[in-house]
Amino acid sequence: MATVSCPKCNTITSQGGFPVWTIIVSICAFPVGLLALLAGRKPTVCGSCGFTWQA
């Protein structure tokens, strides 16, 4: 998991990942299932201040 810094408080936090269903669909329906990865990542939430953003 990648780490990023919060734009609000500059605390290091983990970047949001993909939802589980997108990974399962992309594996089971390969190569067409790779389009499921276009659904996007989960938003990143800072553990310190609670700020949410798309990283």
HUQUIHU-V245557 format. One record per residue. N is the residue number from 1. RES is the residue in one letter. PSI is psi in whole degrees, -180 to 180 (NA if undefined). Layout:
n = <N;N>
res = <RES;RES>
psi = <PSI;PSI>
//
This chain:
n = <1;2;3;4;5;6;7;8;9;10;11;12;13;14;15;16;17;18;19;20;21;22;23;24;25;26;27;28;29;30;31;32;33;34;35;36;37;38;39;40;41;42;43;44;45;46;47;48;49;50;51;52;53;54;55>
res = <M;A;T;V;S;C;P;K;C;N;T;I;T;S;Q;G;G;F;P;V;W;T;I;I;V;S;I;C;A;F;P;V;G;L;L;A;L;L;A;G;R;K;P;T;V;C;G;S;C;G;F;T;W;Q;A>
psi = <135;152;142;163;143;130;-17;-47;1;23;141;131;165;140;144;145;-169;146;151;-38;-32;-35;-42;-45;-40;-31;-46;-34;32;139;-15;-30;-16;-20;-23;-26;-14;-11;-22;168;163;149;152;132;128;130;-19;-54;-13;6;138;133;164;111;NA>
//
